[in-house]
């Protein structure tokens, strides 16, 4: 696997994680696509890292695999949409967060 595709915390790219979780639950690609109201082709591209899923898609996927939606968004390199206005209003929070290891 290309190291540039790994997330900051060295976890697998979100697409790989989604595929592992789906397969671990013995849900076919077609079935998951149906549940998410996506085409199997698009979902396959998401799982292979060729497409970036929307926040809505990630939240729906999280419900299907019983995962924390915010964690899934962070795995995808995204901030949950409700966090962005908080950070904009209080930029000092970024320094505080960066100080936490």
C-alpha positions in Angstrom: 0.0 0.0 0.0 1.3 3.5 -0.8 2.3 5.2 2.4 1.0 8.5 1.1 -2.5 7.0 1.2 -2.3 6.3 4.9 -3.9 8.7 7.4 -1.9 10.8 9.9 -2.4 8.2 12.6 -1.1 5.5 10.2 -4.5 3.8 10.0 -5.6 2.3 6.6 -7.2 4.7 4.1 -10.9 5.2 4.7 -11.9 3.1 1.6 -9.9 0.1 2.8 -11.5 0.5 6.3 -15.0 0.7 4.8 -14.4 -2.5 2.7 -13.0 -4.4 5.7 -15.9 -3.4 7.9 -18.4 -4.3 5.2 -16.8 -7.7 4.4 -16.4 -8.4 8.1 -20.2 -8.1 8.4 -20.6 -10.3 5.3 -22.5 -7.6 3.4 -22.0 -7.7 -0.4 -20.9 -4.6 -2.2 -24.3 -4.6 -4.1 -26.2 -4.9 -0.8 -24.3 -2.1 0.8 -24.8 0.1 -2.2 -28.5 -0.6 -2.1 -28.7 0.3 1.6 -26.8 3.5 0.9 -28.8 4.4 -2.2 -25.5 4.4 -4.3 -24.5 2.5 -7.4 -22.2 -0.5 -6.8 -19.8 1.1 -9.2 -19.5 4.3 -7.2 -19.2 2.4 -3.9 -16.5 0.2 -5.3 -14.6 3.4 -6.3 -15.0 4.8 -2.8 -13.6 1.6 -1.3 -10.7 1.6 -3.7 -9.9 5.2 -2.9 -10.8 6.5 -6.3 -13.7 8.6 -5.2 -14.1 10.8 -2.0 -17.4 10.1 -0.3 -19.6 12.9 0.9 -20.1 13.6 4.6 -23.7 12.3 4.1 -22.4 9.0 2.6 -19.9 8.5 5.4 -22.6 9.1 8.0 -24.9 6.6 6.3 -22.1 4.1 6.0 -21.3 4.6 9.7 -24.9 3.7 10.7 -24.8 0.6 8.5 -21.5 -0.7 10.1 -22.4 0.6 13.6 -19.4 2.9 13.7 -18.9 6.4 15.1 -19.7 8.8 12.2 -17.3 11.5 13.5 -14.4 8.9 13.7 -15.2 7.8 10.1 -15.1 11.4 8.9 -11.8 11.9 10.6 -10.4 8.7 9.0 -11.5 10.3 5.7 -9.5 13.4 6.6 -12.6 15.5 7.1 -13.9 17.6 10.0 -17.6 17.0 10.9 -19.5 20.0 9.4 -20.8 21.1 12.8 -17.2 21.5 14.1 -16.0 23.9 11.4 -18.1 26.9 12.7 -16.8 26.2 16.2 -13.2 26.3 15.0 -13.8 29.4 12.9 -15.3 31.2 15.9 -12.5 30.1 18.2 -9.3 29.6 16.2 -7.3 29.4 19.5 -8.8 25.9 19.9 -6.5 24.7 17.1 -3.5 25.6 19.2 -5.0 23.8 22.2 -5.7 20.8 20.1 -2.2 20.8 18.6 -0.7 20.8 22.1 -2.5 17.6 22.9 -0.7 14.4 21.9 
